[in-house]
Amino acid sequence: MFEKPKKYNKKEDEENVRLAAQLDLGRCQYCLFVENRKRPGSYPHHIYGRRKRWDLDSIITLCYECHTAVHTARQKDGETEITREKLIKLMEEAIIPCRKVRAKALEMLGVI
């Protein structure tokens, strides 16, 4: 049977954004993993859109330049360097596994 999506919860979303930034060490995850740079990232990006999905595994921390590139691609409905598909693949292959390790370490230190 079709399951209705959860109603958007702003408080839950804000908590997941805060936790994502903490687990991403405040760095742009696209630059870090793809371009081997360590630019500060302070822009949370909801890969599927804030109202559709706001769980931790759908939020990525990006720098201003990468965040702008993602939204420019969406507005033009064209192909630019950073696409939703690339972000999803990056989340699955690199970011989520790294976050799990960081979360365990932070938990052991009593930070989260």
A tleap script that builds the chain and sets N, CA, C and O, in Angstrom:
source leaprc.protein.ff14SB
mol = sequence {
  NMET PHE GLU LYS PRO LYS LYS TYR ASN LYS
  LYS GLU ASP GLU GLU ASN VAL ARG LEU ALA
  ALA GLN LEU ASP LEU GLY ARG CYS GLN TYR
  CYS LEU PHE VAL GLU ASN ARG LYS ARG PRO
  GLY SER TYR PRO HIE HIE ILE TYR GLY ARG
  ARG LYS ARG TRP ASP LEU ASP SER ILE ILE
  THR LEU CYS TYR GLU CYS HIE THR ALA VAL
  HIE THR ALA ARG GLN LYS ASP GLY GLU THR
  GLU ILE THR ARG GLU LYS LEU ILE LYS LEU
  MET GLU GLU ALA ILE ILE PRO CYS ARG LYS
  VAL ARG ALA LYS ALA LEU GLU MET LEU GLY
  VAL CILE
}
set mol.1.N position { 0.830 -1.184 0.000 }
set mol.1.CA position { 0.000 0.000 0.000 }
set mol.1.C position { 0.878 1.254 0.000 }
set mol.1.O position { 1.959 1.258 0.589 }
set mol.2.N position { 0.415 2.302 -0.654 }
set mol.2.CA position { 1.169 3.554 -0.728 }
set mol.2.C position { 1.207 4.228 0.630 }
set mol.2.O position { 0.176 4.409 1.277 }
set mol.3.N position { 2.402 4.595 1.051 }
set mol.3.CA position { 2.563 5.253 2.350 }
set mol.3.C position { 2.659 6.758 2.150 }
set mol.3.O position { 3.472 7.243 1.364 }
set mol.4.N position { 1.817 7.487 2.875 }
set mol.4.CA position { 1.852 8.941 2.772 }
set mol.4.C position { 3.150 9.481 3.356 }
set mol.4.O position { 3.600 9.001 4.396 }
set mol.5.N position { 3.765 10.475 2.704 }
set mol.5.CA position { 4.986 11.051 3.276 }
set mol.5.C position { 4.679 11.787 4.574 }
set mol.5.O position { 3.575 12.294 4.771 }
set mol.6.N position { 5.665 11.835 5.444 }
set mol.6.CA position { 5.487 12.553 6.695 }
set mol.6.C position { 5.264 14.026 6.402 }
set mol.6.O position { 5.770 14.569 5.420 }
set mol.7.N position { 4.494 14.659 7.277 }
set mol.7.CA position { 4.293 16.094 7.155 }
set mol.7.C position { 5.596 16.797 7.529 }
set mol.7.O position { 6.295 16.381 8.452 }
set mol.8.N position { 5.911 17.862 6.804 }
set mol.8.CA position { 7.141 18.609 7.052 }
set mol.8.C position { 7.195 19.077 8.504 }
set mol.8.O position { 6.225 19.617 9.037 }
set mol.9.N position { 8.338 18.860 9.124 }
set mol.9.CA position { 8.540 19.241 10.511 }
set mol.9.C position { 9.764 20.151 10.580 }
set mol.9.O position { 10.898 19.682 10.489 }
set mol.10.N position { 9.530 21.450 10.742 }
set mol.10.CA position { 10.611 22.431 10.714 }
set mol.10.C position { 11.632 22.181 11.816 }
set mol.10.O position { 12.833 22.303 11.578 }
set mol.11.N position { 11.181 21.837 13.002 }
set mol.11.CA position { 12.094 21.606 14.128 }
set mol.11.C position { 13.008 20.410 13.845 }
set mol.11.O position { 14.212 20.468 14.096 }
set mol.12.N position { 12.432 19.339 13.325 }
set mol.12.CA position { 13.203 18.143 12.979 }
set mol.12.C position { 14.203 18.449 11.859 }
set mol.12.O position { 15.345 17.991 11.891 }
set mol.13.N position { 13.752 19.231 10.867 }
set mol.13.CA position { 14.628 19.613 9.764 }
set mol.13.C position { 15.805 20.435 10.276 }
set mol.13.O position { 16.946 20.180 9.891 }
set mol.14.N position { 15.550 21.409 11.131 }
set mol.14.CA position { 16.619 22.256 11.667 }
set mol.14.C position { 17.621 21.438 12.468 }
set mol.14.O position { 18.823 21.692 12.402 }
set mol.15.N position { 17.140 20.468 13.215 }
set mol.15.CA position { 18.031 19.598 13.991 }
set mol.15.C position { 18.898 18.752 13.059 }
set mol.15.O position { 20.091 18.583 13.309 }
set mol.16.N position { 18.308 18.221 11.991 }
set mol.16.CA position { 19.074 17.425 11.030 }
set mol.16.C position { 20.092 18.279 10.279 }
set mol.16.O position { 21.188 17.804 9.982 }
set mol.17.N position { 19.752 19.526 9.968 }
set mol.17.CA position { 20.696 20.444 9.319 }
set mol.17.C position { 21.885 20.694 10.249 }
set mol.17.O position { 23.036 20.653 9.815 }
set mol.18.N position { 21.601 20.951 11.526 }
set mol.18.CA position { 22.666 21.182 12.509 }
set mol.18.C position { 23.555 19.958 12.647 }
set mol.18.O position { 24.780 20.077 12.670 }
set mol.19.N position { 22.951 18.793 12.737 }
set mol.19.CA position { 23.708 17.548 12.883 }
set mol.19.C position { 24.528 17.251 11.621 }
set mol.19.O position { 25.672 16.807 11.717 }
set mol.20.N position { 23.951 17.491 10.448 }
set mol.20.CA position { 24.686 17.270 9.188 }
set mol.20.C position { 25.929 18.147 9.140 }
set mol.20.O position { 27.007 17.676 8.779 }
set mol.21.N position { 25.785 19.416 9.501 }
set mol.21.CA position { 26.934 20.326 9.495 }
set mol.21.C position { 27.999 19.863 10.489 }
set mol.21.O position { 29.195 19.949 10.214 }
set mol.22.N position { 27.557 19.377 11.636 }
set mol.22.CA position { 28.507 18.884 12.647 }
set mol.22.C position { 29.235 17.643 12.132 }
set mol.22.O position { 30.455 17.539 12.265 }
set mol.23.N position { 28.502 16.713 11.552 }
set mol.23.CA position { 29.112 15.482 11.049 }
set mol.23.C position { 29.967 15.722 9.798 }
set mol.23.O position { 30.895 14.962 9.518 }
set mol.24.N position { 29.647 16.779 9.052 }
set mol.24.CA position { 30.435 17.123 7.865 }
set mol.24.C position { 31.614 18.023 8.226 }
set mol.24.O position { 32.344 18.484 7.348 }
set mol.25.N position { 31.793 18.266 9.510 }
set mol.25.CA position { 32.902 19.087 10.029 }
set mol.25.C position { 32.896 20.498 9.454 }
set mol.25.O position { 33.943 21.137 9.346 }
set mol.26.N position { 31.700 20.984 9.084 }
set mol.26.CA position { 31.575 22.342 8.570 }
set mol.26.C position { 32.265 22.575 7.242 }
set mol.26.O position { 32.575 23.715 6.897 }
set mol.27.N position { 32.510 21.518 6.495 }
set mol.27.CA position { 33.209 21.646 5.208 }
set mol.27.C position { 32.287 21.246 4.065 }
set mol.27.O position { 31.385 20.423 4.220 }
set mol.28.N position { 32.544 21.854 2.914 }
set mol.28.CA position { 31.794 21.515 1.712 }
set mol.28.C position { 32.121 20.078 1.331 }
set mol.28.O position { 33.275 19.743 1.064 }
set mol.29.N position { 31.111 19.244 1.308 }
set mol.29.CA position { 31.329 17.829 1.024 }
set mol.29.C position { 31.591 17.570 -0.450 }
set mol.29.O position { 32.221 16.570 -0.792 }
set mol.30.N position { 31.123 18.445 -1.328 }
set mol.30.CA position { 31.406 18.262 -2.750 }
set mol.30.C position { 32.869 18.579 -3.044 }
set mol.30.O position { 33.562 17.790 -3.685 }
set mol.31.N position { 33.333 19.723 -2.579 }
set mol.31.CA position { 34.740 20.113 -2.805 }
set mol.31.C position { 35.688 19.109 -2.154 }
set mol.31.O position { 36.697 18.723 -2.744 }
set mol.32.N position { 35.365 18.703 -0.965 }
set mol.32.CA position { 36.224 17.804 -0.199 }
set mol.32.C position { 36.410 16.468 -0.908 }
set mol.32.O position { 37.537 15.991 -1.040 }
set mol.33.N position { 35.335 15.869 -1.358 }
set mol.33.CA position { 35.418 14.535 -1.954 }
set mol.33.C position { 35.701 14.537 -3.446 }
set mol.33.O position { 36.334 13.606 -3.946 }
set mol.34.N position { 35.251 15.556 -4.175 }
set mol.34.CA position { 35.391 15.551 -5.626 }
set mol.34.C position { 36.605 16.349 -6.085 }
set mol.34.O position { 37.350 15.907 -6.960 }
set mol.35.N position { 36.802 17.522 -5.497 }
set mol.35.CA position { 37.874 18.399 -5.965 }
set mol.35.C position { 39.090 18.400 -5.040 }
set mol.35.O position { 40.071 19.090 -5.318 }
set mol.36.N position { 39.041 17.650 -3.962 }
set mol.36.CA position { 40.141 17.567 -3.005 }
set mol.36.C position { 40.503 18.923 -2.397 }
set mol.36.O position { 41.670 19.196 -2.116 }
set mol.37.N position { 39.499 19.759 -2.199 }
set mol.37.CA position { 39.703 21.039 -1.530 }
set mol.37.C position { 38.988 20.987 -0.193 }
set mol.37.O position { 38.150 20.114 0.035 }
set mol.38.N position { 39.305 21.893 0.668 }
set mol.38.CA position { 38.642 21.919 1.977 }
set mol.38.C position { 38.020 23.289 2.221 }
set mol.38.O position { 38.328 23.951 3.212 }
set mol.39.N position { 37.143 23.710 1.309 }
set mol.39.CA position { 36.477 24.998 1.467 }
set mol.39.C position { 35.433 24.904 2.575 }
set mol.39.O position { 34.761 23.883 2.717 }
set mol.40.N position { 35.299 25.978 3.363 }
set mol.40.CA position { 34.269 25.957 4.406 }
set mol.40.C position { 32.887 25.869 3.772 }
set mol.40.O position { 32.603 26.563 2.796 }
set mol.41.N position { 32.045 25.034 4.313 }
set mol.41.CA position { 30.690 24.889 3.795 }
set mol.41.C position { 29.678 25.215 4.866 }
set mol.41.O position { 29.636 24.563 5.910 }
set mol.42.N position { 28.876 26.203 4.619 }
set mol.42.CA position { 27.889 26.570 5.634 }
set mol.42.C position { 26.482 26.617 5.067 }
set mol.42.O position { 25.575 27.166 5.694 }
set mol.43.N position { 26.295 26.045 3.883 }
set mol.43.CA position { 24.990 26.051 3.254 }
set mol.43.C position { 24.431 24.629 3.213 }
set mol.43.O position { 24.940 23.790 2.469 }
set mol.44.N position { 23.390 24.345 4.001 }
set mol.44.CA position { 22.791 23.009 3.917 }
set mol.44.C position { 21.975 22.904 2.635 }
set mol.44.O position { 21.238 23.824 2.281 }
set mol.45.N position { 22.111 21.788 1.949 }
set mol.45.CA position { 21.331 21.572 0.733 }
set mol.45.C position { 20.497 20.308 0.906 }
set mol.45.O position { 21.016 19.239 1.228 }
set mol.46.N position { 19.183 20.457 0.685 }
set mol.46.CA position { 18.264 19.324 0.745 }
set mol.46.C position { 18.204 18.731 -0.658 }
set mol.46.O position { 17.615 19.327 -1.560 }
set mol.47.N position { 18.804 17.571 -0.845 }
set mol.47.CA position { 18.928 16.977 -2.175 }
set mol.47.C position { 17.586 16.779 -2.862 }
set mol.47.O position { 17.470 17.008 -4.066 }
set mol.48.N position { 16.572 16.359 -2.117 }
set mol.48.CA position { 15.260 16.090 -2.708 }
set mol.48.C position { 14.279 17.241 -2.512 }
set mol.48.O position { 13.112 17.128 -2.886 }
set mol.49.N position { 14.737 18.336 -1.936 }
set mol.49.CA position { 13.841 19.453 -1.617 }
set mol.49.C position { 13.421 19.371 -0.162 }
set mol.49.O position { 13.150 18.288 0.356 }
set mol.50.N position { 13.370 20.502 0.482 }
set mol.50.CA position { 13.093 20.561 1.924 }
set mol.50.C position { 11.742 19.959 2.286 }
set mol.50.O position { 11.628 19.285 3.309 }
set mol.51.N position { 10.738 20.183 1.487 }
set mol.51.CA position { 9.390 19.714 1.823 }
set mol.51.C position { 9.175 18.231 1.528 }
set mol.51.O position { 8.258 17.620 2.075 }
set mol.52.N position { 10.009 17.650 0.670 }
set mol.52.CA position { 9.835 16.236 0.317 }
set mol.52.C position { 10.571 15.315 1.274 }
set mol.52.O position { 10.035 14.298 1.716 }
set mol.53.N position { 11.805 15.683 1.588 }
set mol.53.CA position { 12.624 14.805 2.430 }
set mol.53.C position { 13.626 15.646 3.194 }
set mol.53.O position { 14.386 16.406 2.593 }
set mol.54.N position { 13.636 15.520 4.499 }
set mol.54.CA position { 14.540 16.330 5.306 }
set mol.54.C position { 15.319 15.485 6.312 }
set mol.54.O position { 15.845 16.008 7.294 }
set mol.55.N position { 15.389 14.181 6.064 }
set mol.55.CA position { 16.157 13.322 6.958 }
set mol.55.C position { 17.648 13.577 6.760 }
set mol.55.O position { 18.063 14.161 5.759 }
set mol.56.N position { 18.435 13.137 7.717 }
set mol.56.CA position { 19.868 13.410 7.728 }
set mol.56.C position { 20.576 12.939 6.457 }
set mol.56.O position { 21.501 13.601 5.986 }
set mol.57.N position { 20.154 11.810 5.899 }
set mol.57.CA position { 20.809 11.260 4.716 }
set mol.57.C position { 20.415 11.953 3.419 }
set mol.57.O position { 20.819 11.516 2.341 }
set mol.58.N position { 19.636 13.021 3.503 }
set mol.58.CA position { 19.302 13.774 2.293 }
set mol.58.C position { 19.743 15.231 2.392 }
set mol.58.O position { 19.370 16.061 1.564 }
set mol.59.N position { 20.545 15.532 3.418 }
set mol.59.CA position { 21.069 16.894 3.601 }
set mol.59.C position { 22.585 16.851 3.450 }
set mol.59.O position { 23.257 16.034 4.079 }
set mol.60.N position { 23.116 17.733 2.613 }
set mol.60.CA position { 24.554 17.787 2.382 }
set mol.60.C position { 25.035 19.210 2.659 }
set mol.60.O position { 24.359 20.177 2.308 }
set mol.61.N position { 26.192 19.333 3.282 }
set mol.61.CA position { 26.780 20.639 3.554 }
set mol.61.C position { 27.607 21.066 2.341 }
set mol.61.O position { 28.503 20.344 1.904 }
set mol.62.N position { 27.298 22.241 1.807 }
set mol.62.CA position { 28.000 22.759 0.636 }
set mol.62.C position { 28.527 24.168 0.912 }
set mol.62.O position { 28.008 24.880 1.771 }
set mol.63.N position { 29.563 24.557 0.173 }
set mol.63.CA position { 30.043 25.940 0.227 }
set mol.63.C position { 29.132 26.777 -0.672 }
set mol.63.O position { 28.290 26.240 -1.391 }
set mol.64.N position { 29.308 28.073 -0.622 }
set mol.64.CA position { 28.475 28.984 -1.412 }
set mol.64.C position { 28.547 28.663 -2.909 }
set mol.64.O position { 27.521 28.602 -3.585 }
set mol.65.N position { 29.758 28.459 -3.417 }
set mol.65.CA position { 29.926 28.223 -4.853 }
set mol.65.C position { 29.214 26.950 -5.314 }
set mol.65.O position { 28.517 26.953 -6.329 }
set mol.66.N position { 29.392 25.870 -4.566 }
set mol.66.CA position { 28.758 24.592 -4.954 }
set mol.66.C position { 27.247 24.657 -4.782 }
set mol.66.O position { 26.509 24.119 -5.607 }
set mol.67.N position { 26.778 25.307 -3.723 }
set mol.67.CA position { 25.339 25.429 -3.490 }
set mol.67.C position { 24.688 26.229 -4.619 }
set mol.67.O position { 23.610 25.873 -5.096 }
set mol.68.N position { 25.339 27.296 -5.037 }
set mol.68.CA position { 24.833 28.109 -6.149 }
set mol.68.C position { 24.812 27.288 -7.439 }
set mol.68.O position { 23.854 27.371 -8.208 }
set mol.69.N position { 25.846 26.505 -7.677 }
set mol.69.CA position { 25.912 25.675 -8.893 }
set mol.69.C position { 24.765 24.673 -8.946 }
set mol.69.O position { 24.194 24.441 -10.012 }
set mol.70.N position { 24.423 24.077 -7.803 }
set mol.70.CA position { 23.320 23.110 -7.767 }
set mol.70.C position { 22.012 23.794 -8.140 }
set mol.70.O position { 21.255 23.283 -8.966 }
set mol.71.N position { 21.744 24.943 -7.537 }
set mol.71.CA position { 20.479 25.624 -7.802 }
set mol.71.C position { 20.427 26.228 -9.200 }
set mol.71.O position { 19.347 26.322 -9.784 }
set mol.72.N position { 21.550 26.634 -9.742 }
set mol.72.CA position { 21.593 27.135 -11.112 }
set mol.72.C position { 21.238 26.011 -12.078 }
set mol.72.O position { 20.517 26.232 -13.051 }
set mol.73.N position { 21.738 24.816 -11.817 }
set mol.73.CA position { 21.433 23.657 -12.661 }
set mol.73.C position { 19.942 23.362 -12.640 }
set mol.73.O position { 19.353 23.049 -13.675 }
set mol.74.N position { 19.328 23.460 -11.460 }
set mol.74.CA position { 17.899 23.193 -11.362 }
set mol.74.C position { 17.083 24.236 -12.105 }
set mol.74.O position { 16.135 23.898 -12.815 }
set mol.75.N position { 17.448 25.509 -11.945 }
set mol.75.CA position { 16.680 26.578 -12.582 }
set mol.75.C position { 16.767 26.495 -14.098 }
set mol.75.O position { 15.778 26.724 -14.794 }
set mol.76.N position { 17.934 26.171 -14.604 }
set mol.76.CA position { 18.112 26.092 -16.060 }
set mol.76.C position { 17.628 24.751 -16.599 }
set mol.76.O position { 17.484 24.573 -17.809 }
set mol.77.N position { 17.376 23.792 -15.676 }
set mol.77.CA position { 16.978 22.441 -16.051 }
set mol.77.C position { 17.977 21.862 -17.047 }
set mol.77.O position { 17.616 21.138 -17.975 }
set mol.78.N position { 19.212 22.196 -16.829 }
set mol.78.CA position { 20.254 21.735 -17.731 }
set mol.78.C position { 21.338 20.986 -16.993 }
set mol.78.O position { 21.243 20.758 -15.787 }
set mol.79.N position { 22.333 20.619 -17.698 }
set mol.79.CA position { 23.435 19.844 -17.154 }
set mol.79.C position { 24.582 20.782 -16.806 }
set mol.79.O position { 25.156 21.426 -17.684 }
set mol.80.N position { 24.909 20.856 -15.532 }
set mol.80.CA position { 26.096 21.593 -15.124 }
set mol.80.C position { 26.986 20.610 -14.377 }
set mol.80.O position { 26.712 19.411 -14.334 }
set mol.81.N position { 28.025 21.122 -13.807 }
set mol.81.CA position { 28.991 20.257 -13.140 }
set mol.81.C position { 28.380 19.451 -11.991 }
set mol.81.O position { 28.695 18.274 -11.816 }
set mol.82.N position { 27.521 20.081 -11.226 }
set mol.82.CA position { 26.955 19.403 -10.049 }
set mol.82.C position { 25.474 19.127 -10.295 }
set mol.82.O position { 24.678 20.059 -10.413 }
set mol.83.N position { 25.109 17.863 -10.371 }
set mol.83.CA position { 23.719 17.476 -10.580 }
set mol.83.C position { 23.204 16.721 -9.366 }
set mol.83.O position { 23.982 16.276 -8.522 }
set mol.84.N position { 21.899 16.581 -9.286 }
set mol.84.CA position { 21.283 15.837 -8.189 }
set mol.84.C position { 21.800 14.396 -8.168 }
set mol.84.O position { 22.059 13.835 -7.104 }
set mol.85.N position { 21.945 13.807 -9.355 }
set mol.85.CA position { 22.419 12.425 -9.438 }
set mol.85.C position { 23.826 12.285 -8.858 }
set mol.85.O position { 24.123 11.323 -8.150 }
set mol.86.N position { 24.693 13.263 -9.168 }
set mol.86.CA position { 26.052 13.227 -8.618 }
set mol.86.C position { 26.030 13.346 -7.101 }
set mol.86.O position { 26.787 12.665 -6.409 }
set mol.87.N position { 25.159 14.215 -6.583 }
set mol.87.CA position { 25.079 14.389 -5.133 }
set mol.87.C position { 24.557 13.126 -4.447 }
set mol.87.O position { 25.041 12.752 -3.378 }
set mol.88.N position { 23.580 12.477 -5.054 }
set mol.88.CA position { 23.033 11.242 -4.477 }
set mol.88.C position { 24.117 10.160 -4.444 }
set mol.88.O position { 24.280 9.467 -3.439 }
set mol.89.N position { 24.849 10.022 -5.539 }
set mol.89.CA position { 25.924 9.028 -5.596 }
set mol.89.C position { 27.007 9.341 -4.559 }
set mol.89.O position { 27.503 8.440 -3.882 }
set mol.90.N position { 27.366 10.612 -4.439 }
set mol.90.CA position { 28.362 11.037 -3.455 }
set mol.90.C position { 27.891 10.733 -2.037 }
set mol.90.O position { 28.667 10.254 -1.210 }
set mol.91.N position { 26.617 11.012 -1.758 }
set mol.91.CA position { 26.065 10.720 -0.426 }
set mol.91.C position { 26.188 9.229 -0.115 }
set mol.91.O position { 26.642 8.846 0.963 }
set mol.92.N position { 25.779 8.394 -1.070 }
set mol.92.CA position { 25.755 6.950 -0.840 }
set mol.92.C position { 27.149 6.351 -0.701 }
set mol.92.O position { 27.379 5.489 0.148 }
set mol.93.N position { 28.077 6.808 -1.537 }
set mol.93.CA position { 29.395 6.172 -1.579 }
set mol.93.C position { 30.407 6.756 -0.594 }
set mol.93.O position { 31.305 6.043 -0.145 }
set mol.94.N position { 30.282 8.024 -0.254 }
set mol.94.CA position { 31.316 8.642 0.580 }
set mol.94.C position { 30.790 9.294 1.849 }
set mol.94.O position { 31.283 9.010 2.941 }
set mol.95.N position { 29.813 10.148 1.721 }
set mol.95.CA position { 29.414 10.972 2.864 }
set mol.95.C position { 28.740 10.172 3.964 }
set mol.95.O position { 29.120 10.298 5.128 }
set mol.96.N position { 27.754 9.356 3.632 }
set mol.96.CA position { 27.048 8.591 4.659 }
set mol.96.C position { 28.001 7.660 5.406 }
set mol.96.O position { 27.956 7.618 6.635 }
set mol.97.N position { 28.877 6.900 4.702 }
set mol.97.CA position { 29.830 6.065 5.455 }
set mol.97.C position { 30.747 6.888 6.372 }
set mol.97.O position { 31.016 6.482 7.502 }
set mol.98.N position { 31.227 8.042 5.888 }
set mol.98.CA position { 32.092 8.893 6.718 }
set mol.98.C position { 31.334 9.437 7.914 }
set mol.98.O position { 31.875 9.497 9.018 }
set mol.99.N position { 30.093 9.832 7.705 }
set mol.99.CA position { 29.283 10.357 8.813 }
set mol.99.C position { 29.083 9.305 9.894 }
set mol.99.O position { 29.098 9.617 11.085 }
set mol.100.N position { 28.895 8.065 9.479 }
set mol.100.CA position { 28.696 6.997 10.476 }
set mol.100.C position { 29.925 6.846 11.358 }
set mol.100.O position { 29.809 6.661 12.570 }
set mol.101.N position { 31.094 6.926 10.752 }
set mol.101.CA position { 32.341 6.825 11.517 }
set mol.101.C position { 32.481 8.034 12.446 }
set mol.101.O position { 32.804 7.882 13.624 }
set mol.102.N position { 32.235 9.234 11.910 }
set mol.102.CA position { 32.341 10.448 12.730 }
set mol.102.C position { 31.326 10.441 13.863 }
set mol.102.O position { 31.642 10.837 14.985 }
set mol.103.N position { 30.104 9.991 13.575 }
set mol.103.CA position { 29.060 9.955 14.596 }
set mol.103.C position { 29.465 9.031 15.737 }
set mol.103.O position { 29.261 9.352 16.908 }
set mol.104.N position { 30.033 7.896 15.394 }
set mol.104.CA position { 30.478 6.945 16.422 }
set mol.104.C position { 31.576 7.573 17.288 }
set mol.104.O position { 31.560 7.444 18.512 }
set mol.105.N position { 32.525 8.254 16.641 }
set mol.105.CA position { 33.613 8.906 17.374 }
set mol.105.C position { 33.078 10.013 18.276 }
set mol.105.O position { 33.478 10.112 19.436 }
set mol.106.N position { 32.176 10.845 17.754 }
set mol.106.CA position { 31.609 11.930 18.552 }
set mol.106.C position { 30.767 11.404 19.699 }
set mol.106.O position { 30.733 11.989 20.782 }
set mol.107.N position { 30.088 10.294 19.449 }
set mol.107.CA position { 29.295 9.656 20.500 }
set mol.107.C position { 30.208 9.138 21.615 }
set mol.107.O position { 29.903 9.293 22.797 }
set mol.108.N position { 31.310 8.533 21.234 }
set mol.108.CA position { 32.262 8.015 22.224 }
set mol.108.C position { 32.869 9.154 23.041 }
set mol.108.O position { 33.184 8.974 24.217 }
set mol.109.N position { 33.034 10.323 22.423 }
set mol.109.CA position { 33.586 11.479 23.127 }
set mol.109.C position { 32.520 12.224 23.930 }
set mol.109.O position { 32.834 13.132 24.700 }
set mol.110.N position { 31.262 11.834 23.744 }
set mol.110.CA position { 30.173 12.473 24.467 }
set mol.110.C position { 29.737 13.804 23.882 }
set mol.110.O position { 29.081 14.600 24.553 }
set mol.111.N position { 30.103 14.045 22.624 }
set mol.111.CA position { 29.743 15.306 21.982 }
set mol.111.C position { 28.304 15.286 21.497 }
set mol.111.O position { 27.599 16.291 21.585 }
set mol.112.N position { 27.865 14.134 20.982 }
set mol.112.CA position { 26.466 14.022 20.533 }
set mol.112.C position { 25.778 12.875 21.249 }
set mol.112.O position { 24.598 12.617 21.011 }
savepdb mol mol.pdb
quit
